[in-house]
Amino acid sequence: MQYVLLLVLIVVVIAQAILVWKAAPNWRWYQITPVIITTILAVIFVFPVAGALKSRSAWHKVKEELETRLATVEAEQLQLRYGDPNDPMSGEGVLPMAQKLSKLATEAGRRWRGLRLANADFTNGGQVVLAAPQTADPVDGIPQDDVGEEGEEEAAPLPLIPDGLVVYGFAEGPQPNLNVPVPIFYLGEYRVTATSPTQVTLQPTAPLLPQQRQAIEGRQAVSWSIYELLPLDGHEPFIAEGSVADDNNVFGRVDDELVNRLLNRPLSAQSKAEYLRDGTRSLPDDEPLTKWVKIEFTKNHSIVVDSPDQRGALDGGFFDGSGRAVDSRLQQGAEGKVKFSKGDLLIVKEEAADALIDEGVARLIDTYYIRPLNDYRFVLRRIRLRLAELNTRTQELTYENEVLQRAIDATVKMTASGQAEKLQLEQDYAQFEEERKALESYNDNLASELKTTREKLVKLYRSNQQLERELASFHQEISDSANSFASTR
């Protein structure tokens, strides 16, 4: 194309030269000179103009590319900031995540990560010394903090953790798909007894469990995370990323792999099922505390949620006895009511749903199983008290077992002694039986002889009676004979 333009330019110059040559007889020199100078300048300036046009075309193309890239970057920045509402799989934006992170940070309180275990001594109540994490090397391209101006007094370094603070320790460890260590094992509750900018000394507020002491003394918990508050329990942390709520699960699909990985320690099947079933439809045998009901309002309705009393949370909690908010930060204000329109859906506890259904303002849609959340402050304290109770009960049972074992040993000895006595008694019994049989035989012989003797005696008695009668008869006869003889004289 450039050769064609060059040819056209040459033709135009030649044509103009011919025209000037033809008009020369009729023109003056001052008329011909400007035309020739103009033609020469035009030919000379054609090349800079062509270069300028070429450069403009290139820069125009660059400008269009930059505008396209700017629009793309602005769209990406908008998507990164707020997320893509048309693509639920793209994840949340930076602002919603920052709000959630701020909420989590508020709930978690202050925390200190990457502390290194320096020393652990569990005599006289025990203490653990942790050192501050090492400062990372500066990264190129990231601005560092400005050094104070000369003559300006430097502020005194702050202690690593405030003295006297009650904190909670966790052992850090790697997790899949994470580039930083995260808490994986609970190490107990501690009180800060000494602190400096480089290290902190912690003392357990209660005797540690054997597993916790073993992890610390065995150097299995080298990297520590210290939390001012215990983490709060929730439903969302166990939901699979990108999952959305539906009629089958009010929170979304539970991440089975995450639950099994986090709860890989010995755990009852029932406890693990509570996490896996969270948000699913309830079963008839579920406890009433776990049953939540989805209802649909059949007419406009309002519920009073603000209490007429107002006080701080430290003066008795956030709610009154009926569940209405007493803390001004939680109150709705104005009328103190929450209004629902016809067709609105709401998930409430079973007793609240029954009350709304009985009022005729709502109808039942479905019933779901929702895991009761744990308050780890009370759960861990209750577990610790329960373990102490079990330890005391174990000691009692051990003592009772020792007493019972001694009684069993004495019983065994008594049984052995009884066995010897039984053997002797059996021998005595056998001898007694022999003697009894001998006596019975002797008794039978004596009875037989007695019977024989008695029969003989009876016969002798009867014989004696007969002889007596005969003697009496003889005596009478003699007496009668004597009497008759005397009378005759």
Secondary structure, DSSP 8 states (H G I E B T S, - for coil): -HHHHHHHHHHHHHHHHHHHHHHTTTS-HHHHHHHHHHHHHHHHHHHHHHHHHHHHHHHHHHHHHHHHHHHHHHHHHHHHHHB-TT-GGG-B-HHHHHHHHHHHHHHH-SEEEEEEEEEEE-STT-EEEEE--------TTS-------TT--------SS-TT-EEEEEEEE--TT-SS-EEEEEEEEEEEEEE-SSEEEEEESS---HHHHHHHHTT---EEEEESS-----SGGGB-TT----SS-SS--B-HHHHHHHT-SS--HHHHHHHHTTTSB--TTS-GGGEEEEEEESS-EEEE-B-S----GGGT-SB-TTS-B-STTT---TT-EEEE-TT-EEEEEHHHHHHHHHHTSEEEEEEEE------HHHHHHHHHHHHHHHHHHHHHHHHHHHHHHHHHHHHHHHHHHHHHHHHHHHHHHHHHHHHHHHHHHHHHHHHHHHHHHHHHHHHHHHHHHHHHHHHHHHHHHHHHHHHHHHHH-
